[in-house]
Amino acid sequence: MSETSEQNRTQTPDVGTDPAQTRKPTRRGGGAPGSRGRTTIADGVVEKIAGLAARDVVGVHAMGSGLSRTFGAVRERVPGGSKSVTRGVKAEVGEVQTALDLEIVVDYGVAISDVARDVRENVIAAVERMTGLEVVEVNIAVSDVKLPEEEEEEPETRIQ
């Protein structure tokens, strides 16, 4: 080996003269860590959020049609069954937007237009806050009115 190569290997460069030490650190991965990758949100997630938000509104007695509520009541009585928070809610979720259809039962005596407005506001606020999706529409179908003297629909069960 020549004396010059040996010298180059063992010599440390003066601080401040090495261009590698004066360079700014480079960012890896192309952008902020929070923007790397994709997040997808399932329809069922948006449906749960919307269902819970709609049920919180005063004047909403139940969600879904009479038939779906009957099946839901049976499902809740089965051991291990749980209350379906998505009953009466249908969501279509895109990459940045979502649209919702809700079917509700209102209490007798409430102003249906006020309840529908409150449901829309509550659902839109909850879905947009939790998912970051833009809610483009919330369609509400009022399928029934719960009268004060009506008993809750309790399906007869054959198993005691």
Backbone as JSON Lines, residues from 0, in Angstrom:
{"i":0,"aa":"M","n":[0.82,-1.16,0.0],"ca":[0.0,0.0,0.0],"c":[0.87,1.24,0.0]}
{"i":1,"aa":"S","n":[0.4,2.21,-0.65],"ca":[1.19,3.44,-0.68],"c":[0.96,4.24,0.58]}
{"i":2,"aa":"E","n":[1.9,5.1,0.84],"ca":[1.82,5.92,2.03],"c":[0.64,6.88,1.96]}
{"i":3,"aa":"T","n":[0.31,7.35,0.81],"ca":[-0.8,8.29,0.65],"c":[-2.13,7.63,0.95]}
{"i":4,"aa":"S","n":[-2.38,6.4,0.46],"ca":[-3.65,5.74,0.74],"c":[-3.78,5.43,2.21]}
{"i":5,"aa":"E","n":[-2.7,5.04,2.85],"ca":[-2.74,4.76,4.28],"c":[-3.07,6.04,5.05]}
{"i":6,"aa":"Q","n":[-2.52,7.12,4.62],"ca":[-2.75,8.39,5.27],"c":[-4.21,8.82,5.09]}
{"i":7,"aa":"N","n":[-4.78,8.63,3.93],"ca":[-6.17,9.02,3.65],"c":[-7.14,8.23,4.51]}
{"i":8,"aa":"R","n":[-6.82,6.96,4.74],"ca":[-7.72,6.13,5.52],"c":[-7.73,6.51,6.99]}
{"i":9,"aa":"T","n":[-6.64,6.89,7.52],"ca":[-6.54,7.14,8.95],"c":[-6.73,8.59,9.34]}
{"i":10,"aa":"Q","n":[-6.61,9.48,8.41],"ca":[-6.76,10.89,8.73],"c":[-8.22,11.25,8.9]}
{"i":11,"aa":"T","n":[-8.55,12.03,9.89],"ca":[-9.92,12.53,10.05],"c":[-9.98,13.92,9.47]}
{"i":12,"aa":"P","n":[-11.03,14.22,8.72],"ca":[-11.1,15.54,8.09],"c":[-11.36,16.61,9.14]}
{"i":13,"aa":"D","n":[-10.96,17.82,8.81],"ca":[-11.23,18.95,9.7],"c":[-12.73,19.19,9.77]}
{"i":14,"aa":"V","n":[-13.21,19.53,10.98],"ca":[-14.63,19.82,11.16],"c":[-14.95,21.08,10.4]}
{"i":15,"aa":"G","n":[-16.05,21.06,9.7],"ca":[-16.48,22.23,8.94],"c":[-16.06,22.17,7.5]}
{"i":16,"aa":"T","n":[-15.12,21.31,7.14],"ca":[-14.71,21.23,5.75],"c":[-15.37,20.07,5.03]}
{"i":17,"aa":"D","n":[-15.96,19.13,5.8],"ca":[-16.62,17.98,5.18],"c":[-18.01,18.41,4.71]}
{"i":18,"aa":"P","n":[-18.31,18.31,3.42],"ca":[-19.62,18.73,2.92],"c":[-20.77,17.91,3.53]}
{"i":19,"aa":"A","n":[-20.53,16.68,3.95],"ca":[-21.58,15.84,4.54],"c":[-22.03,16.4,5.88]}
{"i":20,"aa":"Q","n":[-21.13,17.07,6.59],"ca":[-21.49,17.62,7.89],"c":[-22.24,18.94,7.76]}
{"i":21,"aa":"T","n":[-22.15,19.62,6.66],"ca":[-22.82,20.91,6.49],"c":[-24.17,20.78,5.79]}
{"i":22,"aa":"R","n":[-24.49,19.61,5.29],"ca":[-25.78,19.4,4.62],"c":[-26.91,19.35,5.63]}
{"i":23,"aa":"K","n":[-28.08,19.81,5.2],"ca":[-29.26,19.7,6.05],"c":[-29.74,18.25,6.03]}
{"i":24,"aa":"P","n":[-30.3,17.78,7.15],"ca":[-30.8,16.4,7.15],"c":[-31.93,16.24,6.12]}
{"i":25,"aa":"T","n":[-31.92,15.14,5.43],"ca":[-32.96,14.91,4.43],"c":[-34.14,14.2,5.07]}
{"i":26,"aa":"R","n":[-35.33,14.53,4.6],"ca":[-36.54,13.86,5.09],"c":[-36.71,12.56,4.33]}
{"i":27,"aa":"R","n":[-37.04,11.57,5.05],"ca":[-37.29,10.28,4.42],"c":[-38.77,10.02,4.39]}
{"i":28,"aa":"G","n":[-39.23,9.28,3.41],"ca":[-40.62,8.86,3.36],"c":[-41.54,9.84,2.67]}
{"i":29,"aa":"G","n":[-41.1,10.99,2.33],"ca":[-41.91,11.91,1.54],"c":[-43.09,12.5,2.27]}
{"i":30,"aa":"G","n":[-42.89,13.35,3.22],"ca":[-43.98,14.04,3.87],"c":[-44.1,13.71,5.34]}
{"i":31,"aa":"A","n":[-45.08,14.34,5.94],"ca":[-45.31,14.14,7.37],"c":[-45.73,12.7,7.65]}
{"i":32,"aa":"P","n":[-45.35,12.18,8.81],"ca":[-45.71,10.79,9.12],"c":[-47.21,10.53,9.08]}
{"i":33,"aa":"G","n":[-48.01,11.52,9.44],"ca":[-49.46,11.33,9.44],"c":[-50.08,11.21,8.06]}
{"i":34,"aa":"S","n":[-49.34,11.6,7.03],"ca":[-49.9,11.54,5.68],"c":[-49.36,10.37,4.86]}
{"i":35,"aa":"R","n":[-48.61,9.51,5.47],"ca":[-48.05,8.36,4.75],"c":[-49.0,7.19,4.86]}
{"i":36,"aa":"G","n":[-49.5,6.73,3.78],"ca":[-50.42,5.59,3.77],"c":[-51.86,6.04,3.57]}
{"i":37,"aa":"R","n":[-52.74,5.07,3.58],"ca":[-54.16,5.3,3.31],"c":[-54.99,4.78,4.45]}
{"i":38,"aa":"T","n":[-56.07,5.48,4.76],"ca":[-57.02,5.02,5.77],"c":[-58.35,4.78,5.08]}
{"i":39,"aa":"T","n":[-58.9,3.6,5.28],"ca":[-60.23,3.32,4.75],"c":[-61.17,3.08,5.93]}
{"i":40,"aa":"I","n":[-62.4,3.53,5.76],"ca":[-63.4,3.4,6.81],"c":[-64.55,2.58,6.25]}
{"i":41,"aa":"A","n":[-64.88,1.5,6.93],"ca":[-65.95,0.6,6.46],"c":[-67.32,1.25,6.63]}
{"i":42,"aa":"D","n":[-68.25,0.85,5.79],"ca":[-69.62,1.35,5.88],"c":[-70.19,1.12,7.27]}
{"i":43,"aa":"G","n":[-69.91,-0.04,7.86],"ca":[-70.45,-0.38,9.17],"c":[-69.98,0.55,10.27]}
{"i":44,"aa":"V","n":[-68.78,1.07,10.15],"ca":[-68.27,2.01,11.14],"c":[-69.09,3.3,11.1]}
{"i":45,"aa":"V","n":[-69.3,3.82,9.92],"ca":[-70.09,5.04,9.76],"c":[-71.54,4.8,10.2]}
{"i":46,"aa":"E","n":[-72.07,3.6,9.9],"ca":[-73.43,3.28,10.31],"c":[-73.57,3.27,11.83]}
{"i":47,"aa":"K","n":[-72.59,2.71,12.53],"ca":[-72.64,2.7,14.0],"c":[-72.6,4.1,14.57]}
{"i":48,"aa":"I","n":[-71.7,4.92,14.07],"ca":[-71.58,6.3,14.55],"c":[-72.9,7.04,14.32]}
{"i":49,"aa":"A","n":[-73.45,6.91,13.12],"ca":[-74.7,7.6,12.78],"c":[-75.86,7.08,13.62]}
{"i":50,"aa":"G","n":[-75.93,5.77,13.82],"ca":[-77.02,5.19,14.61],"c":[-77.0,5.67,16.05]}
{"i":51,"aa":"L","n":[-75.82,5.72,16.66],"ca":[-75.72,6.2,18.03],"c":[-76.05,7.69,18.12]}
{"i":52,"aa":"A","n":[-75.59,8.47,17.14],"ca":[-75.85,9.9,17.14],"c":[-77.34,10.19,16.95]}
{"i":53,"aa":"A","n":[-78.01,9.41,16.11],"ca":[-79.45,9.62,15.87],"c":[-80.26,9.26,17.11]}
{"i":54,"aa":"R","n":[-79.89,8.2,17.79],"ca":[-80.62,7.77,18.99],"c":[-80.51,8.78,20.13]}
{"i":55,"aa":"D","n":[-79.47,9.61,20.12],"ca":[-79.27,10.62,21.16],"c":[-80.24,11.79,21.06]}
{"i":56,"aa":"V","n":[-80.93,11.92,19.94],"ca":[-81.81,13.06,19.72],"c":[-83.15,12.84,20.43]}
{"i":57,"aa":"V","n":[-83.59,13.84,21.16],"ca":[-84.88,13.79,21.85],"c":[-85.98,13.74,20.79]}
{"i":58,"aa":"G","n":[-86.91,12.8,20.97],"ca":[-88.01,12.63,20.02],"c":[-87.84,11.41,19.14]}
{"i":59,"aa":"V","n":[-86.63,10.86,19.08],"ca":[-86.4,9.62,18.33],"c":[-86.71,8.48,19.28]}
{"i":60,"aa":"H","n":[-87.76,7.72,18.95],"ca":[-88.14,6.6,19.82],"c":[-87.34,5.35,19.49]}
{"i":61,"aa":"A","n":[-87.16,5.09,18.2],"ca":[-86.44,3.88,17.78],"c":[-85.91,4.09,16.37]}
{"i":62,"aa":"M","n":[-85.11,3.14,15.93],"ca":[-84.55,3.17,14.58],"c":[-85.01,1.93,13.83]}
{"i":63,"aa":"G","n":[-85.29,2.1,12.54],"ca":[-85.67,0.98,11.69],"c":[-87.17,0.84,11.54]}
{"i":64,"aa":"S","n":[-87.54,-0.06,10.66],"ca":[-88.96,-0.33,10.41],"c":[-89.49,-1.29,11.47]}
{"i":65,"aa":"G","n":[-90.78,-1.49,11.49],"ca":[-91.39,-2.4,12.45],"c":[-90.83,-3.8,12.37]}
{"i":66,"aa":"L","n":[-90.62,-4.3,11.16],"ca":[-90.11,-5.65,10.97],"c":[-88.67,-5.78,11.48]}
{"i":67,"aa":"S","n":[-87.84,-4.81,11.17],"ca":[-86.45,-4.9,11.63],"c":[-86.36,-4.75,13.14]}
{"i":68,"aa":"R","n":[-87.26,-3.96,13.73],"ca":[-87.26,-3.83,15.19],"c":[-87.71,-5.13,15.85]}
{"i":69,"aa":"T","n":[-88.67,-5.82,15.23],"ca":[-89.13,-7.1,15.76],"c":[-88.02,-8.13,15.74]}
{"i":70,"aa":"F","n":[-87.33,-8.24,14.6],"ca":[-86.21,-9.18,14.51],"c":[-85.1,-8.79,15.48]}
{"i":71,"aa":"G","n":[-84.88,-7.48,15.65],"ca":[-83.87,-7.01,16.59],"c":[-84.2,-7.38,18.02]}
{"i":72,"aa":"A","n":[-85.49,-7.3,18.38],"ca":[-85.91,-7.66,19.74],"c":[-85.67,-9.15,19.99]}
{"i":73,"aa":"V","n":[-85.93,-9.98,19.0],"ca":[-85.69,-11.42,19.12],"c":[-84.19,-11.67,19.27]}
{"i":74,"aa":"R","n":[-83.38,-10.99,18.46],"ca":[-81.93,-11.17,18.49],"c":[-81.37,-10.77,19.85]}
{"i":75,"aa":"E","n":[-81.93,-9.73,20.47],"ca":[-81.44,-9.27,21.76],"c":[-81.73,-10.28,22.87]}
{"i":76,"aa":"R","n":[-82.78,-11.08,22.72],"ca":[-83.15,-12.05,23.75],"c":[-82.32,-13.32,23.69]}
{"i":77,"aa":"V","n":[-81.71,-13.58,22.56],"ca":[-80.88,-14.76,22.41],"c":[-79.6,-14.54,23.22]}
{"i":78,"aa":"P","n":[-79.19,-15.54,24.01],"ca":[-77.95,-15.39,24.76],"c":[-76.79,-15.06,23.84]}
{"i":79,"aa":"G","n":[-76.07,-14.03,24.21],"ca":[-74.94,-13.59,23.39],"c":[-75.34,-12.59,22.33]}
{"i":80,"aa":"G","n":[-76.65,-12.39,22.15],"ca":[-77.12,-11.41,21.18],"c":[-76.95,-10.01,21.73]}
{"i":81,"aa":"S","n":[-76.83,-9.05,20.87],"ca":[-76.66,-7.67,21.33],"c":[-77.55,-6.74,20.54]}
{"i":82,"aa":"K","n":[-77.75,-5.56,21.09],"ca":[-78.56,-4.55,20.42],"c":[-77.83,-4.06,19.19]}
{"i":83,"aa":"S","n":[-78.54,-4.0,18.08],"ca":[-77.92,-3.57,16.84],"c":[-78.01,-2.05,16.73]}
{"i":84,"aa":"V","n":[-76.87,-1.38,16.83],"ca":[-76.87,0.07,16.72],"c":[-76.97,0.53,15.27]}
{"i":85,"aa":"T","n":[-76.81,-0.4,14.34],"ca":[-76.89,-0.02,12.93],"c":[-78.29,-0.22,12.35]}
{"i":86,"aa":"R","n":[-79.23,-0.71,13.16],"ca":[-80.59,-0.93,12.67],"c":[-81.16,0.41,12.2]}
{"i":87,"aa":"G","n":[-81.7,0.42,10.99],"ca":[-82.3,1.64,10.44],"c":[-81.31,2.61,9.83]}
{"i":88,"aa":"V","n":[-80.06,2.19,9.67],"ca":[-79.03,3.08,9.12],"c":[-78.34,2.38,7.95]}
{"i":89,"aa":"K","n":[-78.2,3.1,6.85],"ca":[-77.47,2.59,5.69],"c":[-76.51,3.67,5.24]}
{"i":90,"aa":"A","n":[-75.24,3.33,5.11],"ca":[-74.22,4.3,4.7],"c":[-73.55,3.85,3.41]}
{"i":91,"aa":"E","n":[-73.24,4.82,2.58],"ca":[-72.4,4.59,1.4],"c":[-71.17,5.44,1.61]}
{"i":92,"aa":"V","n":[-70.02,4.78,1.74],"ca":[-68.79,5.48,2.07],"c":[-67.85,5.47,0.87]}
{"i":93,"aa":"G","n":[-67.4,6.66,0.5],"ca":[-66.38,6.79,-0.55],"c":[-65.04,7.09,0.09]}
{"i":94,"aa":"E","n":[-64.1,7.62,-0.71],"ca":[-62.78,7.92,-0.17],"c":[-62.79,9.15,0.72]}
{"i":95,"aa":"V","n":[-63.6,10.16,0.37],"ca":[-63.61,11.39,1.16],"c":[-65.01,11.83,1.56]}
{"i":96,"aa":"Q","n":[-66.04,11.16,1.06],"ca":[-67.41,11.55,1.34],"c":[-68.25,10.35,1.73]}
{"i":97,"aa":"T","n":[-69.38,10.63,2.39],"ca":[-70.33,9.59,2.73],"c":[-71.74,10.13,2.63]}
{"i":98,"aa":"A","n":[-72.68,9.25,2.35],"ca":[-74.11,9.59,2.32],"c":[-74.83,8.58,3.2]}
{"i":99,"aa":"L","n":[-75.85,9.05,3.91],"ca":[-76.54,8.2,4.87],"c":[-78.05,8.21,4.63]}
{"i":100,"aa":"D","n":[-78.66,7.05,4.87],"ca":[-80.11,6.9,4.88],"c":[-80.49,6.38,6.25]}
{"i":101,"aa":"L","n":[-81.42,7.07,6.92],"ca":[-81.86,6.65,8.25],"c":[-83.36,6.44,8.24]}
{"i":102,"aa":"E","n":[-83.8,5.43,8.95],"ca":[-85.22,5.16,9.14],"c":[-85.49,5.24,10.63]}
{"i":103,"aa":"I","n":[-86.38,6.17,11.0],"ca":[-86.61,6.41,12.41],"c":[-88.09,6.3,12.77]}
{"i":104,"aa":"V","n":[-88.34,6.07,14.06],"ca":[-89.67,6.12,14.65],"c":[-89.63,7.27,15.65]}
{"i":105,"aa":"V","n":[-90.58,8.19,15.52],"ca":[-90.6,9.34,16.42],"c":[-91.68,9.18,17.48]}
{"i":106,"aa":"D","n":[-91.49,9.88,18.59],"ca":[-92.49,9.9,19.65],"c":[-93.66,10.77,19.22]}
{"i":107,"aa":"Y","n":[-94.86,10.38,19.62],"ca":[-96.05,11.16,19.32],"c":[-95.95,12.53,20.0]}
{"i":108,"aa":"G","n":[-96.33,13.57,19.29],"ca":[-96.37,14.91,19.86],"c":[-95.17,15.77,19.52]}
{"i":109,"aa":"V","n":[-94.11,15.19,19.01],"ca":[-92.95,16.0,18.65],"c":[-93.11,16.53,17.23]}
{"i":110,"aa":"A","n":[-92.47,17.64,16.95],"ca":[-92.48,18.2,15.6],"c":[-91.5,17.39,14.76]}
{"i":111,"aa":"I","n":[-92.02,16.64,13.81],"ca":[-91.18,15.73,13.02],"c":[-90.09,16.5,12.28]}
{"i":112,"aa":"S","n":[-90.41,17.66,11.74],"ca":[-89.4,18.43,11.0],"c":[-88.26,18.87,11.93]}
{"i":113,"aa":"D","n":[-88.59,19.22,13.18],"ca":[-87.54,19.59,14.14],"c":[-86.68,18.4,14.52]}
{"i":114,"aa":"V","n":[-87.32,17.25,14.74],"ca":[-86.56,16.04,15.08],"c":[-85.64,15.66,13.91]}
{"i":115,"aa":"A","n":[-86.16,15.71,12.69],"ca":[-85.35,15.37,11.51],"c":[-84.16,16.32,11.38]}
{"i":116,"aa":"R","n":[-84.39,17.61,11.59],"ca":[-83.3,18.59,11.53],"c":[-82.24,18.28,12.6]}
{"i":117,"aa":"D","n":[-82.71,18.02,13.83],"ca":[-81.78,17.72,14.92],"c":[-80.99,16.43,14.67]}
{"i":118,"aa":"V","n":[-81.66,15.43,14.11],"ca":[-80.98,14.17,13.77],"c":[-79.9,14.44,12.73]}
{"i":119,"aa":"R","n":[-80.25,15.2,11.68],"ca":[-79.26,15.52,10.64],"c":[-78.04,16.22,11.23]}
{"i":120,"aa":"E","n":[-78.31,17.24,12.05],"ca":[-77.2,18.0,12.63],"c":[-76.32,17.12,13.51]}
{"i":121,"aa":"N","n":[-76.93,16.3,14.35],"ca":[-76.18,15.45,15.26],"c":[-75.37,14.38,14.52]}
{"i":122,"aa":"V","n":[-76.0,13.77,13.53],"ca":[-75.34,12.72,12.75],"c":[-74.17,13.3,11.95]}
{"i":123,"aa":"I","n":[-74.41,14.42,11.28],"ca":[-73.34,15.04,10.47],"c":[-72.17,15.42,11.36]}
{"i":124,"aa":"A","n":[-72.44,16.05,12.49],"ca":[-71.36,16.47,13.39],"c":[-70.56,15.27,13.89]}
{"i":125,"aa":"A","n":[-71.25,14.21,14.31],"ca":[-70.56,13.03,14.84],"c":[-69.73,12.32,13.77]}
{"i":126,"aa":"V","n":[-70.31,12.1,12.61],"ca":[-69.61,11.36,11.55],"c":[-68.41,12.16,11.05]}
{"i":127,"aa":"E","n":[-68.61,13.46,10.8],"ca":[-67.49,14.26,10.29],"c":[-66.37,14.39,11.32]}
{"i":128,"aa":"R","n":[-66.73,14.54,12.58],"ca":[-65.71,14.68,13.63],"c":[-64.92,13.39,13.81]}
{"i":129,"aa":"M","n":[-65.61,12.25,13.81],"ca":[-64.94,10.98,14.09],"c":[-64.22,10.37,12.9]}
{"i":130,"aa":"T","n":[-64.72,10.64,11.69],"ca":[-64.14,9.98,10.52],"c":[-63.35,10.91,9.61]}
{"i":131,"aa":"G","n":[-63.64,12.2,9.67],"ca":[-62.99,13.13,8.74],"c":[-63.63,13.12,7.37]}
{"i":132,"aa":"L","n":[-64.65,12.3,7.18],"ca":[-65.37,12.25,5.9],"c":[-66.35,13.41,5.81]}
{"i":133,"aa":"E","n":[-66.59,13.89,4.61],"ca":[-67.61,14.91,4.4],"c":[-68.95,14.2,4.21]}
{"i":134,"aa":"V","n":[-69.95,14.57,5.01],"ca":[-71.28,14.0,4.87],"c":[-72.03,14.84,3.84]}
{"i":135,"aa":"V","n":[-72.33,14.24,2.69],"ca":[-72.97,15.0,1.62],"c":[-74.49,15.03,1.75]}
{"i":136,"aa":"E","n":[-75.06,13.99,2.38],"ca":[-76.51,14.0,2.6],"c":[-76.9,13.01,3.68]}
{"i":137,"aa":"V","n":[-77.97,13.36,4.39],"ca":[-78.57,12.48,5.38],"c":[-80.06,12.45,5.06]}
{"i":138,"aa":"N","n":[-80.51,11.36,4.46],"ca":[-81.92,11.19,4.13],"c":[-82.61,10.49,5.29]}
{"i":139,"aa":"I","n":[-83.74,11.05,5.72],"ca":[-84.45,10.49,6.87],"c":[-85.85,10.08,6.44]}
{"i":140,"aa":"A","n":[-86.19,8.83,6.73],"ca":[-87.54,8.31,6.49],"c":[-88.17,8.05,7.85]}
{"i":141,"aa":"V","n":[-89.29,8.71,8.13],"ca":[-90.0,8.47,9.38],"c":[-91.0,7.36,9.07]}
{"i":142,"aa":"S","n":[-90.77,6.18,9.66],"ca":[-91.58,5.01,9.32],"c":[-92.74,4.79,10.27]}
{"i":143,"aa":"D","n":[-92.72,5.46,11.44],"ca":[-93.8,5.23,12.41],"c":[-93.77,6.33,13.46]}
{"i":144,"aa":"V","n":[-94.88,6.41,14.18],"ca":[-95.0,7.31,15.33],"c":[-95.37,6.45,16.52]}
{"i":145,"aa":"K","n":[-94.63,6.58,17.6],"ca":[-94.9,5.82,18.81],"c":[-95.95,6.56,19.61]}
{"i":146,"aa":"L","n":[-97.14,5.94,19.74],"ca":[-98.23,6.53,20.52],"c":[-98.03,6.21,21.99]}
{"i":147,"aa":"P","n":[-98.46,7.11,22.87],"ca":[-98.23,6.87,24.31],"c":[-98.88,5.59,24.82]}
{"i":148,"aa":"E","n":[-100.04,5.23,24.3],"ca":[-100.73,4.05,24.82],"c":[-100.28,2.74,24.16]}
{"i":149,"aa":"E","n":[-99.45,2.83,23.14],"ca":[-98.94,1.62,22.49],"c":[-97.94,0.92,23.39]}
{"i":150,"aa":"E","n":[-98.06,-0.39,23.47],"ca":[-97.07,-1.16,24.2],"c":[-95.89,-1.43,23.28]}
{"i":151,"aa":"E","n":[-94.77,-1.65,23.89],"ca":[-93.59,-2.0,23.1],"c":[-93.85,-3.32,22.39]}
{"i":152,"aa":"E","n":[-93.32,-3.43,21.19],"ca":[-93.49,-4.67,20.43],"c":[-92.62,-5.76,21.04]}
{"i":153,"aa":"E","n":[-93.24,-6.65,21.76],"ca":[-92.52,-7.77,22.38],"c":[-92.96,-9.03,21.67]}
{"i":154,"aa":"P","n":[-92.14,-9.59,20.82],"ca":[-92.53,-10.81,20.14],"c":[-92.65,-11.96,21.13]}
{"i":155,"aa":"E","n":[-93.63,-12.8,20.86],"ca":[-93.81,-13.97,21.72],"c":[-92.67,-14.93,21.49]}
{"i":156,"aa":"T","n":[-92.11,-15.4,22.56],"ca":[-91.03,-16.37,22.41],"c":[-91.56,-17.74,22.82]}
{"i":157,"aa":"R","n":[-91.14,-18.74,22.09],"ca":[-91.6,-20.1,22.36],"c":[-90.74,-20.76,23.41]}
{"i":158,"aa":"I","n":[-89.54,-20.24,23.61],"ca":[-88.63,-20.82,24.58],"c":[-88.74,-20.03,25.87]}
{"i":159,"aa":"Q","n":[-88.99,-20.74,26.95],"ca":[-89.13,-20.05,28.24],"c":[-87.93,-20.3,29.1]}
